[in-house]
């Protein structure tokens, strides 16, 4: 039964090397009642030629290409255009398991379709080889970010609690999850299945990401001002030394 409309959003910028795999992982889902929204930031490579080719083949794909104020601005644009009851956000270098949406919906129905963040396992690849399969339970969220590409969030959650803070360049997804965690841990529902995959080496693995994550830990009282300052100094020294 495919009565539930699911929205999937991909944001891209010069992603020609990876976006076709991402798109195929959405169009190849075993569950078919999906609207797929691609928000491009004005790519200058062949990203849009790839997107347009799939847009002609699949009538559930819509896309735009225009300048934005960063990845989270693009995500928020996609959210504003979406109509689904559940919404997944898949980066342009990540990809879903073929039954990802089906597995998430099983959890959604088990939870009586309650508004929540539904999330699962995530495969980790490097140089084309699988390195591990990660799962961070939301109980440990203050220290470990749950796997954002494996998350599907109820529309009602975004409507009630807000979207992504564009003041953060890399860690606004962590900020949103911490916000929800401190409002109510019951807003999270784990699905013990592999949902998505990603390759190491993206922006979320950078020192800038670590810095923003520390800033958020300080904001939510998870790190003292002294520890935050010391970690900032260590990062600066490492940068000077070329580490």
Secondary structure, DSSP 4 states (H G I P E B T S, - for coil): ---S-EEEEEEESS-TTTHHHHHHHHHT-S---EEEEEEE---SSSHHHHHHHHHHH-TTEEEEE---SSHHHHHHHHHHH---SEEEE--TT-EE-TTHHHHHHHHHHHTTT-S-EEEEEEEEEETTEEEEEE---GGGTTTS---GGG-EEEHHHHHHH----TT-SS-HHHHHHHHHHHH-GGGEEEEEEEEEEEES-SGGGSHHHHHHHHHHHHHTTSS-HHHHHHHHHHHHHHHHHT-
